[in-house]
Amino acid sequence: MSNQTLVTEFVLQGFSEVPQLQILLFVFFLCLYAVALCGNSLLVVAVTLSSRLHTPMYFFLVNLSVLDLVCACTVVPKLLGILVSGKKSISYGGCMAQMYFLSWAVAGEVLLFTAMAYDRYVAICQPLRYGSMMSPKVCAVLAGAVWGISMLGAGVNACLVLRLNFCGPNMIDHFFCEIPPLLLLSCSSTYVNNIMTIIADIFFAMLNFLLTMVSYGFIVSTILKIRTAEGKQRAFSTCSSHLIAVTLYYSTIIYTYLSPGSSYSAGPGKVVAVLYSTVSPTLNPLIYSLKNKDIKAALRKCPCRATQSSA
């Protein structure tokens, strides 16, 4: 932190001050958090313990669950603490850490969605070459690239925020530390930050969304060529869950980060942030497991294996 920085802590304004609404919000976010933790953890355990699920699709799904856990654990515990105690302050270091880990998780998820779309493209459009094109080595390289690039991107944005001076006010009109509302509080120039935020959004969100849509364009074209209705339904079922999750996530991320700075609006920004920071990590394991017979079967076997191991 620069020697000229006067602010040592920030105040998260959060949501409404009405006590009754505070209680409802606490119950709402606590339920979302519990489902997100349980759902994603169970998904990781089910895939890990079931050798039948040791395939590229489920390997990427485990990575997605881990990122969802990082995202939820970065935002929700502090929010629940604010709703319970009413203490809205967060230290400068805590704010920067929250911003970094959230940016890391968000960037990682959009990159992972692209890798998952590529996996589905190879599985449906190049089935005879699937074993070689999606070998364990290729999957490891793709996962490493997802984690490495997202970590680097989040680090660059975090370093650019760290160089800013915050002289007051320190009231963040949000329920967690995020780049757009933080830039509004800086008493130094945020021109470079605005440019880099837009560049990052174009690369992480818009470019990856385009690549994902191109992959699904080829996938749909291939599926339509399948002659049997059963074959078409089976192929669509492997892609529909991913497409739902992608659409929900990208729409919120692009809205939040494409126009940072003075054009940021706190009201809609909070609503959108709830969707991608808490709702999406909660829904992802449900979206991918509710219609998936393999995951359901693996989850049913988990208690049996746990009983056998304890015995």
CORLINDA-V293550 format. One line per field, one symbol per residue. phi: phi as a letter, one per 30 degrees, with the letter a starting at -180 (. if undefined). psi: psi as a letter, one per 30 degrees, with the letter a starting at -180 (. if undefined). burial: I if it has 24 or more other ideal C-beta (glycine too) atoms within 12 Angstrom, else O. A space follows every 50 residues. Layout:
BEGIN
phi->???
psi->???
burial->???
END
This chain:
BEGIN
phi->.ddddcdcaccddicdcdeddddddddddddddddddddddddddddddc ddcdbeddddddddddddddddddcdedddddddcidcdbdedddddddd ddddddddddddeddddddddddccbddcddddbdedddddddddedddd ddddddddddddddcccjdcdcdacadbeeddddcdccdceddddddddd ddddcdddddddddedddddddddddddddddddddddcddddddddddd ddddddcdbdidddcdeddddddddccbdddddeddddcdccdddedddd deddddddddd
psi->kkffkfkflljjebblfkeeeeeeeeeeeeeeeeeeeeeeeeeeeeeefj ffgileefeeeeeeeeeeeeeefeeeeeeeeeeeffjfkkleeeeeeeee eeeeeeeeeeeeeeeeeeeeeeeefhefgeeefhleeeeeeeeeeeeeee eeeeeeeeeeefflkjfllgjjilgljleefefffkglkgeeeeeeeeee eeeedeeeeeeeeeefeeeeeeeffkekeeeeeeeefffeeeeeeeeeee eeeeeefeiabffkkedeeeeeeeeffeeefeeeeeeffegjeeeeeeee feeeeeeeee.
burial->OOOOIOIOIIIIIIIOOOOOOIOOIIOOIIOIIOIIIIIIIIIIIIIOII OOIOIIIIIIIIIIIIIIIIIIIIIIIIIIIIIOOOOIIIOIOOIIIIII IIIIIIIIIIIIIIIIIIIIIIIIIOOOOOOOOIOOOOIOOIIOOIIOII IOIIOIIIOIIIOIOIOOOIOIIIIIIIIIIIIIIIOOOIOOIIOIIIOI IOIIIIOIIOIIOOIIOIIIOIIOOOOOOOOOOOIIOIIIIIIIIIOIII OIIIIIIIOIIOOIOIOOIIOIIIIIIIIIIIIIIIIIIOOIOIIOOIIO OIOOOOOOOOO
END
